[in-house]
Amino acid sequence: MRFHQKIIVSKMGLDAVLVATTIISIFINEIRTTDVDSKYVIVDGIKVLRADYEAFSRAEEKKKVQDALKKAKEDLMTKEYRLQEEESEEYAKRFPKRCHVCKIFVEELTEVLERNFTKSKSGEFPITTLEFYDAMDETCENMDKYTVTRVNSFRYKKGASLLRKTFEEAQKDSKIKHWSYTTPSDKIDDPTGEIQRLKEKCWRLTEYHGQKNLQRWLKKHQNENILNWFCEDIYLKNNKKGCISKQIWKDDEVKIRDEL
Ligand SMILES: *[C@@H]1O[C@H](CO)[C@@H](O)[C@H](O)[C@H]1NC(C)=O
C-alpha cells in the first residue's frame, strides 16, 4: 500500500494530469486491486470499502463505471489537458509572479469586503483597522480556491483542479459509496505547490504593505482603484504589470464561454 502511494505522489509531482489519465486508463482496461485488510481494498490508489467493491465488481456495475470513466477520459482530452501536459514542473516553479499575486489579492479582498460590509453613500467601506486585518487574513486563506489553468490568458482560475475534477467525475456514477484517497489532498489540488506559493506570497504582501500602504488606501484612497493605486503604482512599480488587465475566470464561467 505504501509503495503504491509513493508512486502516485512522485508521479503527480511531475505531472498531475498524466497520472490522472494513467489512473483512468488503468481503470478502463482492468480494475486492479490490492488487499489492505479485511475491510478495505485499494483500487488504483483509492481506498474502497470491500463490501462496496464487491457490489461494484458485478459485471453490470462494472460496465457503468467503465462508461463513466471513459467519458471522463474523453473530457480530459480537452484543450486544458493538452496545454497542461506540455508544462514541466521546472517551468511551474517560476510562478506565481508578483503581478498574479496582487491581482488575485485584490480580487479576493474586494469580494470579502463586499460580502461583509456595506459601502457608505460616498462609496467607501466603513471598516476598522482590526476588521481590515481580518479581511486580509481571509483574503489570503481564499487563495486555496484557485488552481492553475492554461486555457485562459490569466494563469489562475477559481475552481477545482483538473485532477480533483477527474476523480470526482470518475466517482460520480459509481455505485461505490465510500471513497477515500491514499494520495494526500494537497497533492490532488496543488501538485506543483504553486498555490501554496501563491498563498505565502499573499501573506508577505500583507506583512509588508498591510500596515502602511493598504491602510492608507483604506483610510484616504478608497475612491481610487486599488489595482492601479496599489498594485500598479506601489507593489509592482518596476515589475511586469500585464496580468492586471486580464480577467480571472471561475469554473462555471469557463464552461459558459467554451460553449459560445
Ligand atoms: C465575513 O463574513 C463571514 C460570514 O459570512 C465570516 O465568517 C467572516 O469572518 C467575515 N469576515 C470578516 C473579515 O469580517
Ligand as a Chemical Component Dictionary entry (heavy atoms), coordinates in Angstrom:
data_LIG
# 
_chem_comp.id                   LIG 
_chem_comp.type                 NON-POLYMER 
_chem_comp.pdbx_formal_charge   0 
_chem_comp.three_letter_code    LIG 
# 
loop_
_chem_comp_atom.comp_id 
_chem_comp_atom.atom_id 
_chem_comp_atom.alt_atom_id 
_chem_comp_atom.type_symbol 
_chem_comp_atom.charge 
_chem_comp_atom.model_Cartn_x 
_chem_comp_atom.model_Cartn_y 
_chem_comp_atom.model_Cartn_z 
_chem_comp_atom.pdbx_ordinal 
LIG C1 C1 C 0 -17.234 37.775 6.739 1  
LIG O1 O1 O 0 -18.431 37.053 6.974 2  
LIG C2 C2 C 0 -18.259 35.686 7.184 3  
LIG C3 C3 C 0 -19.623 35.052 7.354 4  
LIG O2 O2 O 0 -20.495 35.488 6.377 5  
LIG C4 C4 C 0 -17.385 35.427 8.404 6  
LIG O3 O3 O 0 -17.150 34.060 8.554 7  
LIG C5 C5 C 0 -16.069 36.169 8.228 8  
LIG O4 O4 O 0 -15.291 36.026 9.384 9  
LIG C6 C6 C 0 -16.289 37.616 7.932 10 
LIG N1 N1 N 0 -15.019 38.227 7.632 11 
LIG C7 C7 C 0 -14.659 39.437 8.029 12 
LIG C8 C8 C 0 -13.333 39.906 7.578 13 
LIG O5 O5 O 0 -15.358 40.123 8.733 14 
# 
loop_
_chem_comp_bond.comp_id 
_chem_comp_bond.atom_id_1 
_chem_comp_bond.atom_id_2 
_chem_comp_bond.value_order 
_chem_comp_bond.pdbx_ordinal 
LIG C1 O1 SING 1  
LIG C1 C6 SING 2  
LIG O1 C2 SING 3  
LIG C2 C3 SING 4  
LIG C2 C4 SING 5  
LIG C3 O2 SING 6  
LIG C4 O3 SING 7  
LIG C4 C5 SING 8  
LIG C5 O4 SING 9  
LIG C5 C6 SING 10 
LIG C6 N1 SING 11 
LIG N1 C7 SING 12 
LIG C7 C8 SING 13 
LIG C7 O5 DOUB 14 
# 
